[in-house]
Amino acid sequence: MKIDLQNIGRRFNREWIFRAVNYRFEAGKCYAILGPNGSGKSTLLKVIVGNLTPSEGSITYENTQGTIAVEDIFAQTAIATPYVELIEEFTLREQIQFHFKFKNYLPGFSENSILEILGLKQALDKPIRFFSSGMKQRVKLVLACCSDATIVLLDEPTSNLDLAGEAWYLALIERTRSPQRIFIICSNQPKEYSFCEHQINVIDFKK
Ligand SMILES: Nc1ncnc2c1ncn2[C@@H]1O[C@H](COP(=O)(O)OP(=O)(O)OP(=O)(O)O)[C@@H](O)[C@H]1O
């Protein structure tokens, strides 16, 4: 998988959030999108994954079979962000089963192994609305990382996680990264992206 950004820009009304982004994301690598609060990290992430159209420039997605249309790229992506919520009325079991009606498990993973990784077997029948914010964050991360998607996008992945949760997150990445996958982490905390070989600072694309 390759994602090519060619001269990408995005604006809201008259304000350009970023311009002239030329960048290539390649399978097997991990990328960090950096920048202070409000600089445009989440906006860039949404553009990369086709949730927002760029105001200028173009994006191409390509795998070994050829070019993938932007409207089909959702099938290749898994995302964990503060703005995509879990379904509060579901129990943990229902949330996992619902998610995997739409996505396949990453090869080698199953409902049981996900529960084992989460360490929340005792909460299997508890509604998500009674989960702590850290428990919810773990669920979001595990659903994204353990889905069979070639592009994994994590926005502020350790928000609401304690020290043990941060170590758990790093172990989850280690366990699920592969030569076929692209990880893109939006962050302003080095502990969240220390494993990323490449960094993109949104501030470099302000004009
Ligand atoms: N739908 C929208 N309409 C208008 N402006 C928007 C919209 N979405 C984002 N913005 C603006 O774009 C800028 C970048 O926002 P964005 O959420 O991408 O920043 P961020 O770097 O992810 O911030 P944070 O670190 O706080 O999450 C902000 O000024 C924000 O107000």
The ligand as an SDF file (V2000), in Angstrom:
LIG
                    3D

 31 33  0  0  0  0  0  0  0  0999 V2000
  -15.3570   21.6830   10.3140 N   0  0  0  0  0  0  0  0  0  0  0  0
  -14.6060   22.7490   10.5830 C   0  0  0  0  0  0  0  0  0  0  0  0
  -15.0010   23.9890   10.2520 N   0  0  0  0  0  0  0  0  0  0  0  0
  -14.2420   25.0770   10.4930 C   0  0  0  0  0  0  0  0  0  0  0  0
  -13.0100   25.0100   11.0690 N   0  0  0  0  0  0  0  0  0  0  0  0
  -12.5840   23.7840   11.4290 C   0  0  0  0  0  0  0  0  0  0  0  0
  -13.3290   22.6080   11.2090 C   0  0  0  0  0  0  0  0  0  0  0  0
  -12.6080   21.5450   11.6580 N   0  0  0  0  0  0  0  0  0  0  0  0
  -11.4490   22.0380   12.1350 C   0  0  0  0  0  0  0  0  0  0  0  0
  -11.4340   23.3760   12.0060 N   0  0  0  0  0  0  0  0  0  0  0  0
  -10.3210   24.2790   12.3780 C   0  0  0  0  0  0  0  0  0  0  0  0
   -9.1390   23.7780   11.7980 O   0  0  0  0  0  0  0  0  0  0  0  0
   -8.0300   23.9800   12.6890 C   0  0  0  0  0  0  0  0  0  0  0  0
   -7.3080   22.6730   12.8950 C   0  0  0  0  0  0  0  0  0  0  0  0
   -8.1110   21.7950   13.6830 O   0  0  0  0  0  0  0  0  0  0  0  0
   -7.6660   20.2980   14.0160 P   0  0  0  0  0  0  0  0  0  0  0  0
   -8.7480   19.6860   14.8440 O   0  0  0  0  0  0  0  0  0  0  0  0
   -7.2940   19.6170   12.7570 O   0  0  0  0  0  0  0  0  0  0  0  0
   -6.3570   20.5450   14.8900 O   0  0  0  0  0  0  0  0  0  0  0  0
   -5.4870   19.5180   15.7470 P   0  0  0  0  0  0  0  0  0  0  0  0
   -4.0520   19.8210   15.4490 O   0  0  0  0  0  0  0  0  0  0  0  0
   -5.9540   18.1180   15.5020 O   0  0  0  0  0  0  0  0  0  0  0  0
   -5.8420   19.9760   17.2290 O   0  0  0  0  0  0  0  0  0  0  0  0
   -5.7910   19.1760   18.6510 P   0  0  0  0  0  0  0  0  0  0  0  0
   -4.3500   18.8850   18.9440 O   0  0  0  0  0  0  0  0  0  0  0  0
   -6.3480   20.2040   19.5920 O   0  0  0  0  0  0  0  0  0  0  0  0
   -6.6530   17.9610   18.5000 O   0  0  0  0  0  0  0  0  0  0  0  0
   -8.6010   24.6160   13.9500 C   0  0  0  0  0  0  0  0  0  0  0  0
   -8.4180   26.0140   13.8650 O   0  0  0  0  0  0  0  0  0  0  0  0
  -10.0610   24.2690   13.8810 C   0  0  0  0  0  0  0  0  0  0  0  0
  -10.8570   25.2360   14.5240 O   0  0  0  0  0  0  0  0  0  0  0  0
  1  2  1  0
  2  3  1  0
  2  7  2  0
  3  4  2  0
  4  5  1  0
  5  6  2  0
  6  7  1  0
  6 10  1  0
  7  8  1  0
  8  9  2  0
  9 10  1  0
 10 11  1  0
 11 12  1  0
 11 30  1  0
 12 13  1  0
 13 14  1  0
 13 28  1  0
 14 15  1  0
 15 16  1  0
 16 17  2  0
 16 18  1  0
 16 19  1  0
 19 20  1  0
 20 21  2  0
 20 22  1  0
 20 23  1  0
 23 24  1  0
 24 25  2  0
 24 26  1  0
 24 27  1  0
 28 29  1  0
 28 30  1  0
 30 31  1  0
M  END
$$$$
